[in-house]
């Protein structure tokens, strides 16, 4: 499995993260911003997705276009923080499957401990995107 870390430094995402950190932000505003950020992250992560040429019937005739090619996506949220981003990502990738991993940090050893794992079948044939959140600026 290939492991890549994508650090998104897009100005719009940075702006929304700043708004998200405001302690005066309402719960409703927080949810709306996390969904918006999730959609922007999915958009950015799919920037280099493989495409294939297709034909489509339009009201004016046949046209050439492209569609996503290759493996189907699965979004894996790291509970609980990643859940806020999931809805926005699913708005952009509505056919993606969803999985969940529950982790907590052992207070003495300072290591991650898995307490829950639920993934869709056929993970080897899918593009996997882990959704995690860091609170550090």
GISUL-V333921 format. One record per backbone hydrogen bond with DSSP energy under -0.5 kcal/mol. NH is the residue of the N-H (numbers start at 0). CO is the residue of the C=O. Records with the same first field share a line. If there is no record, write none. Layout:
NH: CO ; CO
This chain:
3: 1
5: 3
6: 4
7: 5
8: 6
13: 9
14: 10
15: 11
16: 12
17: 13
18: 14
19: 15
20: 16
21: 18
24: 21
29: 25
30: 26
31: 27
32: 28
33: 29
34: 30
35: 31
36: 32
37: 33
38: 34
39: 35
40: 36
41: 37
42: 38
43: 39
44: 40
45: 41
46: 43
48: 45
51: 66
53: 64
55: 62
57: 55 ; 60
60: 57
62: 55
64: 53
66: 51
68: 49
71: 124
73: 126
74: 96
75: 73 ; 128
76: 74 ; 98
77: 130
78: 76 ; 100
81: 77
82: 79
83: 80
84: 81
85: 81 ; 82
86: 82
88: 84
89: 85
90: 86
91: 87
92: 88
95: 92
96: 72
98: 74
99: 117
100: 76
101: 115
102: 78 ; 100
103: 112
105: 103 ; 110
109: 105
112: 103
114: 101
115: 101
117: 99
124: 121
125: 122
126: 71
127: 125
128: 73
130: 75
131: 129
